[in-house]
Amino acid sequence: MSNINTPKKRGGLFDIRHVAGLGYVVVDDLGARRGGPSPFKRQMATLRDQLEAEADKAAKRGPRPCLRCANDFHSEGIHNRLCPHCRNISSGEQSVRPSIPARKFG
């Protein structure tokens, strides 16, 4: 892979929480318990990472070549085909237009 531009780390879909009297559990972004309880936070961290990887694979997130510049970047899903740099250029936020000298007649 040539150049991977990774966006700022977003909050994951899964989180580890401590429940008094039970131990650690993994919950999803809606607060539903997805794993645990366990007295070991490291065990729940491994489970959380596995659940995140499965969610990323299902959403087809990961490295993808940009359709405009062909550099690899971290895509948020099948809908995300332009790298952040090319997306900004396309939206006009950072577009630099070359100056074309006025044509002189005569």
C-alpha positions as CSV (number, residue, x, y, z in Angstrom):
1,M,0.0,0.0,0.0
2,S,1.4,3.3,-1.0
3,N,0.0,6.0,1.3
4,I,-2.6,5.4,3.9
5,N,-4.3,8.5,5.1
6,T,-6.1,7.6,8.3
7,P,-8.8,9.9,9.7
8,K,-8.9,10.7,13.4
9,K,-9.9,7.7,15.5
10,R,-13.7,7.7,15.7
11,G,-15.5,6.3,18.7
12,G,-16.0,2.6,18.3
13,L,-19.3,0.8,18.0
14,F,-18.4,-1.2,21.2
15,D,-17.2,-0.1,24.6
16,I,-16.1,-1.8,27.8
17,R,-17.9,-1.0,31.0
18,H,-17.5,-2.1,34.6
19,V,-20.7,-3.3,36.3
20,A,-20.5,-3.4,40.1
21,G,-20.7,-7.0,41.4
22,L,-20.4,-8.5,37.9
23,G,-17.1,-7.3,36.4
24,Y,-16.5,-6.0,32.9
25,V,-18.9,-6.2,30.0
26,V,-18.8,-5.2,26.3
27,V,-21.7,-3.0,25.2
28,D,-22.7,-1.7,21.8
29,D,-23.4,1.9,20.9
30,L,-27.0,1.5,22.0
31,G,-26.0,0.2,25.4
32,A,-27.0,-3.4,24.9
33,R,-24.6,-6.0,26.4
34,R,-22.7,-7.9,23.8
35,G,-20.3,-9.9,26.0
36,G,-19.3,-10.7,29.5
37,P,-19.3,-10.4,32.4
38,S,-15.7,-11.1,33.1
39,P,-13.4,-10.1,35.9
40,F,-10.7,-9.5,33.3
41,K,-10.8,-6.2,31.4
42,R,-8.2,-7.5,28.9
43,Q,-10.5,-10.4,28.0
44,M,-13.3,-8.0,27.2
45,A,-10.9,-5.8,25.2
46,T,-10.1,-8.7,23.0
47,L,-13.8,-9.4,22.5
48,R,-14.5,-5.7,21.8
49,D,-11.7,-5.8,19.1
50,Q,-13.2,-8.9,17.5
51,L,-16.6,-7.3,17.4
52,E,-15.2,-4.1,15.9
53,A,-13.3,-6.1,13.2
54,E,-16.5,-8.0,12.3
55,A,-18.5,-4.8,12.1
56,D,-15.8,-3.2,9.9
57,K,-15.7,-6.2,7.6
58,A,-19.5,-6.2,7.3
59,A,-19.5,-2.5,6.5
60,K,-16.5,-3.0,4.1
61,R,-14.4,-0.4,6.0
62,G,-10.7,-0.4,5.6
63,P,-8.0,0.4,3.1
64,R,-9.2,1.3,-0.4
65,P,-7.6,3.0,-3.4
66,C,-9.0,6.5,-4.2
67,L,-10.8,6.6,-7.5
68,R,-9.2,10.0,-8.4
69,C,-5.5,9.8,-7.2
70,A,-5.2,6.0,-6.7
71,N,-3.6,6.5,-3.2
72,D,-4.8,4.1,-0.5
73,F,-6.8,5.6,2.3
74,H,-8.9,4.3,5.2
75,S,-12.5,4.1,3.8
76,E,-15.5,4.2,6.0
77,G,-17.5,1.9,3.7
78,I,-18.4,1.0,0.2
79,H,-19.9,4.5,-0.3
80,N,-16.5,6.2,0.5
81,R,-14.4,6.0,-2.7
82,L,-12.5,9.3,-2.6
83,C,-9.7,10.1,-0.2
84,P,-10.1,13.1,2.1
85,H,-7.8,15.2,0.0
86,C,-9.6,14.5,-3.3
87,R,-13.0,14.9,-1.6
88,N,-12.0,18.4,-0.4
89,I,-10.9,19.3,-3.9
90,S,-14.2,18.0,-5.4
91,S,-16.2,20.0,-2.9
92,G,-14.3,23.1,-3.8
93,E,-13.0,23.7,-0.2
94,Q,-9.3,23.5,-1.2
95,S,-9.5,23.8,-4.9
96,V,-6.7,25.8,-6.4
97,R,-7.6,27.0,-9.9
98,P,-4.6,27.7,-12.2
99,S,-4.5,31.2,-13.4
100,I,-5.0,31.5,-17.1
101,P,-3.7,34.7,-18.6
102,A,-6.2,36.7,-20.5
103,R,-5.9,36.3,-24.2
104,K,-4.8,39.4,-26.0
105,F,-6.2,40.1,-29.4
106,G,-4.5,42.2,-31.9
